[in-house]
Amino acid sequence: MQKNILLSFFLLTALFLFNSCNNGAIDKSKTEYQCPMKCEGEKTYQQKGTCPVCSMDLKNINATIETINADENYISEESIFNLTSKWNTQNNKTIELKELKGDVLVMVMIYTTCKSACPRLVADIRNIHDKVNSSAVKYVFVSIDPDTDTPERLKEYAIENKMDNDQWVFLQGTVEDVREFSNVLAVKYKQISPILFSHSNIISVFDEQGVLYYQQEGLGVDNDVITSKITELVE
């Protein structure tokens, strides 16, 4: 009799603790909001509002994930894949940016005849590539000198720099499309002579949906932070 009472007591205690744990568990089905720029990393909020860092409206990440899962053609409002401009690759193929969807993108604007900043930017990209070491990333170079940087010239440049495989993409667009895209990346450039351009030195990282995730400005800077940001997306 005493054993039965003790057994019942232990069962009731276990049931109580189980229910208590369930009541205190995090309900993943609850709506969560997050800054679209991820200024605070993966931090989320339970209510609508604005990001305390950049003041952008917080996005319902649950709804976004559900939409993406339901429609493989989904493109976020913040995505560069909404741009309808057409670009020529170093392989003389015409593409739209949305054809790069599905890969993490590391993008930079250069011109192939540059003898100062651009070679250092290319070296930085190569260093990032070696550290990340993932086939899920594409490295995209957009020319700010489309008149000179024809697909043929871009192909030569890719071969010269040993970047002649599918992971490296070189793009030539119209003057208007290049200017539009530079505004998206916040890259400023200006032609200061027939063969010289002054320009910002910015490396931009986009997620698989074409949404800006991180930017690094400068030449020869420590690439550990941007490498970790890319790795976050790949994993």
N, C-alpha and C positions, 0 to 999 in steps of 0.2 A: 504493500500500500504506500509506504513511504517512498519507495523507489519510483512508483508511478507519479506521485506528487512532484518529486524532484524532476522527473523527466518532463512533466507538463510545464513546470516552471521554466526549465531551460528552453523549451520550444517556444513558449510565449515571449521570453526575453529575446531569443533570436529573431522572432517575427517582428518584435518592436524595433530592434536595431536595424533590421532590413528596411522597414518602412521609413524609419528616421533617415537612413542614408539616402533612400530614394527621394524623400522630400527635400533633402538638402542638396541633391545633385543639380548640376547645371543643365538646363533644358536647352539643347542645341536648336530646337525648333523655334525658339523665340526670335523675334526680329532683331537684327543687329545692324548698326550703322557704322560707317567707316569713312574717313577722308579718302576721296578718290586718288589723291596724290600720295597717300600713306605717309603723311608728314610725321606721324607718331608710330611708324612701323605697322604692326598688326593690331594695334589697339582698336577696340570697338566700343560702341555706346549702345545702350538699350533704347534710347530715344532720339528723335530727329534733332538736328541742330546744325551748328557750323563748326568747322575745324578751329581749335584755339590757336593754331599756328598760321594757317594760310587763309582762314575765314571762308573757305569754300563750303557749300552745303554738303553735309554728310550723306552718303549714298546707302541705300538698303542693299547690303551685300548678299543677303539671302535671296532676294528677288533677282539680283544680277546673276547669281550662280544658277538659280533655277532656269532663268531665261537662256543662259548659255548652254546648259545641259539639254534644254528642250529644242534649241535651234542652233545647229552647228554653223549657220550663216550669220549668227548674231554679231553685230558690231556696236561697240559702246559709243555713246555720244562723244566721248573724249578721244576716240581713236583716230590715228592718222589714216586708217583705212577708209575713212569717209571721203578722203580726197580722191577726186576722179582724174587727176593728172596722169599722163602716160609717160613712161620713162624707157630709155634704151639702155640695155645692159652692155657689159664688155663683150658679151657673146652675140651682140646685135639682135637681141630679142626684145620686143616691146612688151612691157608689163605695167600693171597698176600696183600700187603699194599693197593693196589687199591680198595680192598673190604671195606676199611674204608672211601672211598670217600663219600662226602655229609655231613659229620660232621666236625665241627671245632675240631682239634686234639691238645691236650696238651701232649707232649711227654717228657719222661725222661728215662735215663739209670741208672739202679740200679742192685744190686744183693741181694738176700733175706737173706743171712747169715751175711750181713754187720751189725755191731753194733754201728757205729758212724754216718757217713754222710748220709747214705741212709734213716734211720728212720726220720731224719730231713727233707730230701727231700720229703719223703712221707707226712710228716706233712704239708709242704708248699703246696703240691698239694691238700691236703684235705682242707686247708684254702682257696685256690683259688676256689675249687669246691663249697664250701659253699658261697663264695661271689658272684660267677657268677650265681649259681642256675639256670642252664638251661640244659634241656635234649638234646639240639642240640650240646653238647660238649662231646667228648669222651676223657678219660684220659688213656694214653697208657704208660705202663712200659715195657721197653726192657731190658732183663737180659744180663749183661756182663759176666755171669758165666753159660753158657748153659749146661755145664756138670752136675752141681749141680741142677740148676733150671729147672727141668723137668716140664712138664705140671701138674703132680700131686703135686709137691712142690709149683708151682705157685698158684694152686687152694687152697692149704692149707694157703698160705700167704694171698691170697685175702680174705679168710674167716676170718683169724686172724685179719685182718685190716678192716673188715666190708666193703669190696669193692667187694662184690660178686654179681654184677648185670651187665647188658649190658653196662652201662656207663663206666665201668672199664675194661681195656683190658691189659692182661699180655702176653708178647711174648717171646718165646724161639726160637732161630735160630741156624744155624751152627756157628762155630767159625769164619769162613770166612765172612758170611753174617753179623754177629754182628760187625766185624771190619769194613766192608764196610759202614754199617749204622752209626757207630760212626764217621767216617770221614765226612759223610754228615752233621751230627749235630755238627761237630767240638768238639766232646767229646773225650778227651784223657783218656785212662785207661791202667793200667799195673798190672799184677799179681805179687805181691811181696812176696807171700808165698802160700802154698797149699790152704789156706782158706781166704787170704786177697788180696784185690785189691785197688790200688790207682786210683782215677778217678776224672774227672771234675764234677762239680755240676751245670749243665745247664738244664734249663727248656725251651723247644722249643714249639712255637705255630705255627700251620699250618692252612691255610684256608681250605675251603671245597674242593678245587682242589688240596690240598696237597702241596701248595707252602708256603715256610717259611715266616712267617709274623712278628715274634718277638721272641727274646731270652732274658732270664734273667739268670745271673750267680751269684752264691753265695748261702749261707744257711741262713735261717731266716731273709731274707731281706724284706723290705716293699713290699707287693704284690699288692699295689694299681695300679701301672702302668700296670703290666701284666694283671691284672683283667680288666682294662679298655680296653686294646687291644683285649682281648677275647670278651668282650661285644660288641666292634665295629663290629667284625665279625659276631656275633650272630644276631645283629640287622640289 
